[in-house]
Amino acid sequence: MTSGPTHEPIDPVRYIANRSSGKQGHAIAAALAKLGADVTLVAGPCGQPDPTGVKTIHVESAREMLEACQAALPLDIGVFAAAVADWRVDQAGTQKMKKNGDVPPSLALVENPDILKTISRHATARPALVVGFAAETENVLDYARAKLARKGCDWIVANDVSPATGIMGGDRNTVHLISATAHEDWPELSKLDVAARLAARIADHFKT
């Protein structure tokens, strides 16, 4: 599974990243391991300690994260909780970019690889269950359902990350578990409890 943000370098000093603590993803990895799963966690630079009983692979960029996920295949379950940057700088500098007058430098951006879609639509080694995450600030359910169809995953865990919610960097979360045929509205829980509940739902899925 994946957790944390990715850092896309502009130069050796500066980078573009999403604002994510990695707490929820790391908690899910630990909860799955506690239930007996053999877990590989591909973690961006989020500052969270490696979960006990989990093989953790540390990466910096979206491209490194995709490579690590592909190398971990085949898998029974893929959980993609990382806040992956959608874009990166086309040509990162080899030296620190210095101020040059009052005009900021122009940055040409290119799209990063779509990790969730790539694994969800893998031709030969798609996991039996692929769970994505949708962090939204408006129209949470509508955008999450659209993402589910667009990416080709089985479930989406959606949440509202508007600044007023305090979810980004906080210890609590309110999520919706969405599939192609239904959705569940979960109450506000600690991120540890969200992780335990999701891990239990995954375990139940494989009992049926």
Secondary structure, DSSP 8 states (H G I E B T S, - for coil): -EESB-EEESSSS-EEE-----HHHHHHHHHHHHTT---EEEE-S------TT-EEEE--SHHHHHHHHHHH-S-SEEEE--B--SEEESS--SS-----TTS-----EEE---HHHHHHT-SS---SEEEEEEEESSSHHHHHHHHHHHHT-SEEEEEE--GGG--TTSSEE-EEEE-SS-EEE---EEHHHHHHHHHHHHHHHTT-
